[in-house]
Amino acid sequence: MNHEHNKNRINRRKFLAASGLFGAVTVTGCSIFSEDNAAKKDKDSGKKPNLLFIFTDEHPAKAWSKGIPLLKTPNLDRLAREGITVTNCISNNPICVPYRATLFTGLYGHQTGFVNNHDAFPLDGKLPSWSKTLKKLGYKMGYVGKWHLYPGGERPVWQDDSSKSSQEDQTYTVLNRIDPSRSIWEEQVLPSPEFKKPANITPPHLRHGFDDLWIQSSNHNKPRNTYVWDKDGKYKKINDYAPTFLTDRFIEFLDENRKSDKPFCAVLSILPPHPSYPGAKEKWVDYYKSIETPFWENVPEEHRTPRNMRNLKNFYAQISSVDEEIGRILDKLDQWHLAENTIVIFTSDHGDLHYAHGVKWKRYPYEESIRVPFIARYPGKLPPGKTDDLLLGAIDIAPTLLGLTGNSEHIPNTMQGMDLSSRLCTGRGPEPDSQFILYNLPEETHYIIKKQPKLKDYRGVRTKRWTFTLQKDPQTGKISPWHLFDNHKDPLQLHNLCAEPEYAALRKQLTDKILKYLQLVGEPDWLNDTPKDRHKIPGKRLTV
């Protein structure tokens, strides 16, 4: 990394400390967790820990047994018993593509050019990322599932009446699961009138270090009609529950590398519980049909319809179905005696409102949208069974992963977040006092239902107690307060305090925090009273 990047990082760290957004910055990383435990263990083993990062799509923090007791998630429960649960994990930009860009680079989505799900360009292969860092440090790297950071990678191009396919487009390969007990899949070639050409596969130089296994899925909204670029580089249809196939490939990668003298890192990106519905495993669909599943308390009466209840039940069935796949991974780690030196993390890219506040899906700054699960297990280092209210943002995940693996000194200078690995392991050390939350226009109007509150370009902060946002009118450019919620006294966020005179000083204090974040992330002009061009992508791609 050049001198200018080092200078920028020093300046940024000074800015963070001076701004009061974070505590004093100290050295963090696995090497200081415990002299008689963590550091000695690394020295004795001579091998860095393995890392498994598992994340789902559109999964709010409360959507497991600890938040909704009727939900059946025995394997997430097991992971939580054996690891640490962070109750304030925040998706800074609650939508798929910006989150994923943040996850790998440690930059806010708009700093990589991504402000929405319109992927007109790929994630820049030159940007530093934690995954490329681990690859350079000798890790075997595998990626399985949804990527969503390459144009045209999300779905096939479908046939229309005017298209004429070539002969090679007339067949496709189907993967049929013939022996579930042994995870055996049989390939079948069939005539295919379904699509003109497959989804695009991300080329190797844009895979951010995942060079040893690359399995990229597409057509995600149909969990039983999912297409995948398989390990042989061929495009295939999964004729089964897609997370099962993806988990099988994930486990195969672990098996292939478990006896290597090199550590391995594998990411499993699963779409469910993201809609469309249905598609979950039948036993869970039947189970949730058979029990009473109340609407969430902050869903308005007008949205408590039979259709929305069916979707909620299918949402729960997807969560329990994916939980089974996580259980298979944990069982294999035990069977192969890998658990002791393997970090396992489970989280999600953003939540799902399911009509809480009269809103469908994500994007909005409500808790069901911005707060996601985060469970981490690392035996001997992360305290088992602990619940921690640490304010951990998606922006912090990249440096924290490098810290947990004992590589704090290799954190790229461009990363905006904090390495919270020491804080997770010891309960001590600096931590953020707030997380910056944002959503950029252009608005995707086809996702917006008629009666829900208008979604506008917003910037805000989420502290442990407060959620506060400013919104920008796209026509006039006027900035105005939008939400102020006391999440301790009003966890359902039913009482907006923005207009209450007694909270004026607090609003000023939180506005000042937003101003500091805007300076930090290179958006001081957001406060200008100028309308946003809804047809242009406002993100600025960082060059390195």
matplotlib code that plots the C-alpha trace (Angstrom):
import matplotlib.pyplot as plt

x = [0.0, 1.4, 2.4, -0.8, -3.0, -1.1, -1.4, -5.2, -5.6, -3.7, -5.8, -9.0, -8.1, -7.3, -10.6, -12.5, -11.0, -11.4, -14.9, -16.1, -17.7, -15.5, -13.5, -9.7, -8.1, -5.8, -4.0, -6.4, -6.3, -6.0, -2.5, -3.6, -6.7, -5.2, -1.5, -2.3, -4.9, -5.2, -1.7, -0.3, -2.8, -1.8, 1.9, 1.4, -0.7, 1.5, -1.6, -4.0, -7.6, -10.0, -12.9, -16.4, -18.6, -22.3, -24.9, -28.5, -30.5, -33.3, -33.1, -34.0, -32.2, -35.2, -36.0, -34.8, -35.9, -34.3, -36.4, -39.5, -39.9, -42.2, -39.4, -37.5, -33.8, -31.9, -28.7, -28.5, -29.4, -26.4, -24.1, -25.2, -24.6, -21.1, -20.3, -21.3, -24.4, -24.2, -27.6, -26.8, -25.5, -26.4, -26.7, -25.5, -27.1, -30.0, -30.0, -28.1, -25.5, -24.2, -24.0, -22.0, -19.6, -19.2, -18.8, -15.7, -14.0, -14.8, -16.0, -19.5, -21.4, -21.4, -17.6, -17.4, -20.0, -22.9, -25.9, -28.7, -29.3, -28.6, -25.3, -24.1, -20.5, -18.6, -17.0, -13.6, -11.0, -8.3, -10.0, -8.4, -10.6, -10.3, -10.7, -7.8, -5.8, -6.3, -5.5, -2.2, -1.5, -1.8, -5.5, -7.3, -10.4, -13.8, -17.1, -20.5, -23.8, -25.1, -22.5, -24.6, -21.5, -21.2, -23.4, -25.9, -24.9, -28.3, -30.5, -30.6, -31.8, -35.2, -36.6, -39.1, -41.1, -38.6, -35.5, -33.9, -31.6, -28.6, -28.4, -26.2, -28.8, -31.4, -30.2, -29.4, -28.1, -30.2, -28.8, -31.0, -30.4, -30.6, -29.2, -29.9, -28.2, -24.9, -25.4, -25.1, -26.2, -26.8, -26.6, -29.3, -29.2, -32.6, -34.0, -34.3, -36.8, -36.4, -33.6, -31.7, -28.4, -27.2, -26.5, -23.0, -20.2, -17.8, -14.4, -11.5, -9.8, -12.9, -13.5, -11.5, -9.3, -11.8, -9.6, -9.9, -13.6, -16.1, -19.8, -22.0, -25.8, -28.4, -32.2, -32.3, -36.0, -37.0, -35.3, -36.4, -35.6, -32.1, -29.3, -25.7, -22.2, -20.9, -17.3, -16.7, -17.5, -20.8, -24.2, -26.8, -30.2, -30.6, -33.7, -34.1, -33.9, -31.0, -29.5, -29.1, -27.0, -24.9, -24.3, -23.2, -20.6, -19.5, -19.0, -17.0, -14.6, -14.1, -13.5, -11.0, -9.0, -9.4, -6.0, -4.1, -1.3, -2.8, -5.9, -9.0, -11.7, -15.1, -18.2, -21.7, -24.2, -27.7, -30.8, -33.6, -35.4, -35.6, -38.8, -40.3, -42.4, -43.0, -40.1, -38.9, -38.6, -42.1, -41.9, -41.3, -44.0, -46.4, -45.3, -45.9, -49.2, -50.2, -49.5, -50.6, -48.2, -49.3, -48.4, -45.7, -47.1, -46.2, -48.0, -51.0, -54.4, -54.9, -51.9, -53.0, -54.4, -54.5, -51.9, -49.5, -49.9, -49.1, -46.0, -45.0, -45.4, -43.3, -40.7, -40.5, -40.3, -37.4, -35.5, -36.0, -35.0, -31.7, -31.1, -30.9, -28.1, -26.2, -26.5, -25.0, -21.9, -21.5, -21.8, -19.1, -16.7, -17.2, -16.8, -13.6, -12.3, -12.1, -14.3, -11.5, -9.5, -12.4, -14.2, -17.8, -19.9, -23.6, -25.2, -27.4, -27.2, -30.3, -33.7, -37.3, -40.2, -43.0, -45.4, -44.2, -45.0, -47.0, -43.8, -42.8, -39.3, -36.2, -34.4, -36.2, -34.3, -36.6, -35.2, -36.7, -34.7, -31.3, -30.7, -29.5, -28.4, -24.7, -23.5, -19.8, -18.1, -14.3, -13.6, -11.2, -11.3, -14.9, -16.8, -19.5, -23.1, -22.5, -24.9, -23.3, -24.9, -21.9, -22.8, -21.2, -21.8, -21.5, -18.7, -16.8, -17.0, -14.1, -11.4, -12.9, -12.5, -8.9, -8.5, -10.2, -7.8, -4.8, -4.1, -4.8, -1.5, -2.7, -5.9, -6.0, -5.6, -8.7, -11.1, -13.5, -14.7, -13.1, -11.4, -13.7, -12.1, -10.5, -13.7, -15.7, -13.2, -12.5, -15.5, -12.9, -11.6, -12.9, -16.2, -18.4, -20.9, -23.0, -23.5, -24.1, -27.2, -28.1, -30.2, -29.5, -31.9, -32.7, -35.6, -36.7, -40.4, -41.4, -40.7, -42.9, -46.5, -49.1, -50.0, -46.6, -44.6, -42.7, -39.0, -36.6, -32.9, -31.8, -28.8, -28.9, -27.4, -28.3, -26.9, -27.5, -30.6, -31.6, -32.4, -32.4, -32.7, -32.7, -34.4, -33.9, -36.8, -35.8, -37.7, -36.7, -33.5, -34.9, -33.4, -35.8, -35.9, -37.7, -37.5, -36.4, -37.1, -36.1, -35.3, -35.1, -38.5, -40.2, -38.6, -41.4, -40.7, -44.4, -43.7, -41.8, -40.3, -39.1, -41.7, -41.5, -40.0, -38.3, -36.0, -34.7, -31.3, -31.0, -31.9, -29.1, -26.6, -27.5, -27.5, -24.0, -23.0, -24.5, -22.5, -19.3, -20.1, -20.9, -17.4, -15.8, -17.5, -16.9, -20.5, -20.5, -22.5, -25.4, -26.8, -27.0, -30.5, -30.3, -32.5, -31.1, -31.2, -33.2, -31.8, -28.2, -26.2, -24.6, -21.9, -18.3, -16.0, -12.8, -9.7, -6.5]
y = [0.0, 3.4, 6.2, 8.2, 5.4, 5.1, 8.9, 8.7, 5.9, 7.9, 11.0, 9.0, 7.4, 10.8, 12.1, 9.2, 9.9, 13.7, 13.5, 11.5, 8.9, 6.2, 5.7, 5.9, 3.7, 1.1, -2.0, -4.9, -8.4, -12.0, -11.6, -9.6, -11.4, -13.6, -14.4, -17.7, -18.7, -17.1, -16.2, -19.4, -21.4, -19.8, -20.3, -23.9, -24.8, -23.0, -22.4, -19.5, -20.2, -21.3, -18.9, -19.7, -16.8, -17.7, -15.1, -15.1, -12.5, -10.3, -11.8, -9.4, -9.7, -11.0, -13.8, -16.8, -18.5, -15.8, -13.1, -15.0, -18.0, -20.0, -20.1, -23.3, -22.6, -25.3, -24.9, -21.1, -21.7, -24.1, -21.7, -19.0, -21.3, -22.0, -18.4, -14.8, -13.1, -9.4, -7.8, -4.5, -5.5, -2.8, -3.0, 0.5, 0.6, -2.0, -3.3, -6.2, -4.7, -1.8, -4.2, -6.7, -4.1, -2.9, -6.4, -7.2, -3.8, -2.1, 0.9, 2.4, 1.3, 4.7, 4.9, 1.8, 3.2, 1.0, 2.9, 0.5, -2.9, -1.6, -3.3, -1.4, -2.3, -4.9, -4.6, -3.2, -6.0, -3.4, -2.4, -3.9, -6.4, -8.8, -11.8, -10.7, -10.1, -13.6, -15.1, -13.2, -14.6, -18.2, -19.0, -21.4, -19.4, -20.6, -18.8, -20.5, -18.8, -15.3, -12.7, -9.8, -7.7, -8.4, -7.1, -9.6, -12.2, -12.5, -14.2, -15.8, -13.8, -15.2, -16.1, -13.9, -14.5, -12.7, -14.5, -17.4, -19.5, -21.3, -25.1, -25.0, -23.0, -25.8, -27.9, -27.3, -29.4, -30.3, -31.3, -33.9, -35.0, -38.8, -39.7, -37.1, -39.1, -39.0, -35.6, -37.2, -35.2, -36.6, -34.5, -34.7, -32.9, -31.7, -29.6, -26.0, -23.5, -21.4, -18.9, -17.5, -17.3, -17.9, -15.3, -13.8, -15.4, -13.1, -13.4, -14.6, -11.2, -9.8, -12.5, -10.8, -13.7, -16.5, -18.5, -22.0, -22.5, -20.3, -21.4, -18.5, -18.9, -16.8, -16.5, -16.3, -15.4, -19.0, -21.3, -24.4, -23.0, -21.7, -21.7, -22.0, -21.8, -25.1, -26.0, -27.3, -23.9, -25.0, -23.4, -25.7, -25.8, -27.0, -29.3, -29.2, -26.7, -24.5, -24.0, -27.7, -28.0, -24.9, -26.3, -29.6, -27.8, -25.7, -28.8, -30.5, -27.5, -28.0, -31.7, -31.1, -28.7, -30.0, -31.9, -29.1, -27.3, -24.1, -22.5, -22.2, -19.5, -20.2, -17.9, -19.3, -16.8, -18.2, -16.3, -17.5, -16.2, -13.5, -13.8, -15.1, -17.5, -20.5, -22.9, -24.0, -27.6, -29.2, -30.3, -26.7, -25.4, -27.9, -27.1, -23.4, -24.0, -26.1, -23.5, -20.0, -17.4, -13.9, -10.8, -8.7, -6.2, -3.1, -4.3, -2.1, -3.8, -3.0, -5.2, -8.2, -10.1, -13.8, -13.4, -11.6, -14.3, -17.0, -15.1, -14.7, -18.5, -19.3, -16.8, -18.7, -22.0, -20.7, -19.7, -23.2, -24.8, -22.8, -23.6, -27.3, -26.5, -24.6, -27.6, -29.9, -27.6, -27.6, -31.4, -31.8, -29.5, -31.6, -34.9, -33.7, -32.2, -28.7, -26.8, -25.8, -23.8, -22.6, -19.2, -19.5, -16.4, -16.2, -12.9, -11.3, -8.4, -6.6, -7.3, -7.6, -5.5, -7.8, -4.8, -3.5, 0.2, -0.6, -1.2, -4.1, -5.6, -3.5, -0.1, 1.9, 2.9, 0.8, -1.9, -4.7, -3.5, -2.3, -4.6, -8.1, -11.3, -11.7, -14.9, -15.8, -18.9, -19.3, -21.8, -20.6, -17.0, -15.8, -16.3, -19.0, -18.2, -14.4, -11.8, -8.5, -5.2, -4.0, -1.6, -3.5, -2.2, -3.9, -1.4, -3.0, -6.6, -6.5, -5.2, -7.4, -10.6, -9.8, -9.1, -12.4, -14.4, -12.7, -10.4, -6.9, -5.6, -6.4, -4.4, -2.4, 1.3, 2.2, 0.4, 2.8, 0.7, -0.5, -3.8, -4.9, -8.4, -7.6, -6.0, -9.2, -11.5, -9.6, -7.3, -4.4, -1.8, 0.9, 0.5, 2.8, 5.0, 5.1, 3.6, 5.7, 4.6, 5.7, 5.0, 6.5, 7.4, 6.5, 4.8, 1.4, 2.2, -1.3, -2.5, 0.2, -0.6, 2.1, 2.8, 2.7, 5.8, 7.4, 6.3, 9.2, 9.7, 9.6, 9.8, 9.0, 7.5, 4.5, 4.6, 1.9, 3.9, 6.2, 6.1, 9.5, 10.2, 13.2, 12.9, 14.8, 15.8, 14.7, 17.5, 20.5, 19.2, 20.3, 18.4, 17.7, 15.4, 12.2, 9.7, 9.9, 6.8, 5.8, 2.1, 1.4, 2.8, 2.1, -1.0, -1.3, 2.3, 3.4, 6.9, 9.3, 12.0, 14.3, 17.0, 16.9, 20.2, 18.5, 16.5, 19.5, 19.4, 15.6, 16.2, 18.8, 16.4, 13.6, 15.9, 16.9, 13.2, 12.9, 15.9, 14.3, 11.1, 13.0, 14.6, 11.2, 9.4, 12.3, 13.5, 17.0, 18.2, 16.0, 18.9, 21.3, 22.2, 20.7, 18.0, 14.6, 13.4, 10.2, 8.7, 8.9, 6.7, 9.2, 6.9, 7.7, 4.8, 4.9, 4.5, 2.8]
z = [0.0, -1.0, 1.4, 0.5, 1.7, 4.9, 5.4, 4.7, 7.3, 10.0, 9.2, 9.3, 12.7, 14.1, 12.7, 14.4, 17.7, 17.5, 16.3, 19.3, 17.1, 18.5, 21.6, 21.7, 19.0, 20.3, 18.9, 18.5, 17.2, 18.3, 19.6, 22.6, 23.6, 26.3, 26.8, 28.4, 25.9, 22.5, 21.6, 23.0, 21.1, 17.8, 18.5, 19.4, 16.4, 13.9, 11.8, 11.5, 12.3, 9.5, 8.8, 7.7, 7.0, 6.4, 5.6, 4.5, 2.7, 4.1, 7.7, 10.6, 13.9, 15.7, 13.2, 15.2, 18.4, 20.7, 19.1, 18.1, 20.4, 18.1, 15.4, 15.3, 14.9, 17.0, 15.1, 15.5, 19.1, 19.3, 17.6, 20.1, 23.1, 21.9, 20.8, 21.2, 20.0, 19.1, 19.5, 17.8, 14.4, 12.0, 8.2, 7.4, 4.0, 4.1, 0.5, -1.1, -3.4, -1.3, 1.7, -0.2, -1.4, 2.2, 3.5, 1.4, 1.1, 4.4, 2.5, 2.4, -0.7, -2.4, -2.0, -4.3, -6.7, -5.4, -4.1, -5.1, -6.7, -10.3, -10.9, -14.0, -13.2, -11.1, -7.7, -8.7, -8.6, -7.6, -4.4, -1.2, 0.6, 3.5, 1.3, -1.0, 2.1, 3.4, 0.0, 0.0, 3.5, 2.2, 2.9, 0.6, -0.5, -1.5, -2.3, -2.8, -3.5, -4.4, -5.3, -6.8, -7.5, -11.3, -14.1, -15.4, -12.8, -11.1, -13.6, -17.1, -20.1, -20.8, -24.2, -26.0, -29.2, -31.4, -30.1, -32.0, -29.9, -31.3, -31.1, -28.1, -26.2, -26.7, -23.8, -20.1, -17.3, -14.3, -10.9, -9.3, -5.7, -5.8, -2.3, 0.3, 3.0, 1.0, -0.7, -4.1, -7.1, -10.6, -13.8, -16.5, -19.8, -21.0, -23.9, -22.6, -24.0, -20.8, -21.5, -24.3, -22.5, -18.9, -16.3, -16.4, -14.3, -12.5, -14.1, -11.9, -11.6, -10.0, -7.4, -4.7, -3.8, -4.0, -6.4, -5.1, -5.4, -7.1, -7.3, -8.3, -8.1, -9.9, -10.4, -6.6, -6.1, -6.9, -4.3, -6.2, -9.6, -9.0, -11.6, -10.7, -12.2, -10.8, -9.9, -13.4, -14.8, -16.4, -16.0, -14.4, -12.8, -9.3, -9.2, -5.4, -2.5, -3.6, -0.1, 0.2, -3.0, -2.1, 1.4, -0.1, -2.3, 0.7, 2.8, -0.1, 0.0, 3.7, 3.2, 0.4, 2.6, 6.1, 6.1, 4.4, 6.2, 5.0, 6.7, 4.6, 4.4, 2.8, 2.4, 2.0, 0.7, 0.8, -0.5, 1.8, 3.7, 1.0, -1.0, -3.4, -1.6, -1.2, -1.7, 1.7, 2.9, 3.0, 6.6, 7.7, 5.5, 7.0, 10.5, 10.3, 8.6, 11.6, 14.4, 15.3, 14.0, 15.0, 13.0, 14.4, 16.9, 14.8, 11.6, 11.0, 10.9, 7.2, 6.3, 8.4, 5.4, 4.7, 1.9, 4.1, 6.8, 4.2, 3.3, 7.0, 7.5, 4.4, 5.7, 8.9, 7.0, 5.0, 8.2, 9.7, 6.4, 6.3, 9.9, 9.0, 6.5, 9.1, 11.4, 8.8, 8.6, 12.4, 12.5, 9.9, 11.8, 14.9, 12.9, 11.4, 14.6, 13.0, 15.4, 17.8, 15.2, 13.0, 13.3, 12.3, 11.8, 10.9, 9.9, 7.1, 4.7, 5.9, 7.4, 6.2, 7.5, 6.6, 6.8, 10.1, 10.0, 6.8, 4.9, 2.7, 2.6, 3.5, 2.8, 5.5, 8.7, 11.0, 13.2, 11.2, 8.2, 9.6, 12.5, 11.6, 13.4, 14.2, 15.9, 16.1, 17.5, 18.1, 20.9, 23.4, 22.3, 21.9, 25.1, 24.8, 25.6, 25.8, 24.6, 23.8, 22.9, 21.0, 18.2, 15.3, 11.8, 8.5, 7.9, 10.8, 9.6, 7.1, 9.6, 12.4, 10.3, 9.8, 13.5, 14.5, 12.2, 13.9, 10.9, 12.3, 11.0, 7.5, 7.6, 4.3, 4.9, 3.0, 5.4, 7.1, 10.1, 13.3, 14.1, 16.9, 17.4, 20.7, 22.0, 21.0, 22.7, 25.9, 26.4, 26.7, 24.3, 22.1, 20.3, 18.1, 19.9, 16.8, 13.3, 10.2, 8.3, 4.8, 1.7, -1.7, -4.5, -7.3, -5.7, -7.0, -7.4, -8.5, -4.9, -3.3, -2.3, -2.7, 0.9, 2.6, 3.7, 0.9, 0.9, 0.4, 0.3, 4.0, 6.3, 9.9, 13.0, 15.1, 18.7, 21.3, 22.3, 19.5, 15.8, 14.1, 10.4, 8.1, 4.8, 1.5, -0.8, -4.3, -6.0, -3.8, -2.0, 1.3, 4.3, 7.2, 10.3, 9.5, 12.5, 16.1, 18.1, 21.6, 21.1, 24.8, 25.8, 22.4, 20.8, 18.3, 17.1, 17.3, 18.7, 16.4, 18.6, 15.8, 16.4, 20.2, 21.6, 24.6, 22.3, 20.4, 22.1, 21.4, 17.7, 17.5, 19.1, 16.7, 13.7, 14.6, 14.5, 11.0, 9.9, 11.1, 9.3, 6.1, 6.3, 7.0, 4.1, 1.6, 1.4, 2.9, -0.1, 0.8, 2.9, 0.0, -0.9, -4.4, -5.7, -6.5, -10.1, -9.7, -12.9, -12.2, -9.8, -7.3, -6.0, -6.6, -7.2, -5.2, -7.3, -5.9]

ax = plt.figure().add_subplot(projection="3d")
ax.plot(x, y, z, "-o")
ax.set_aspect("equal")
plt.show()
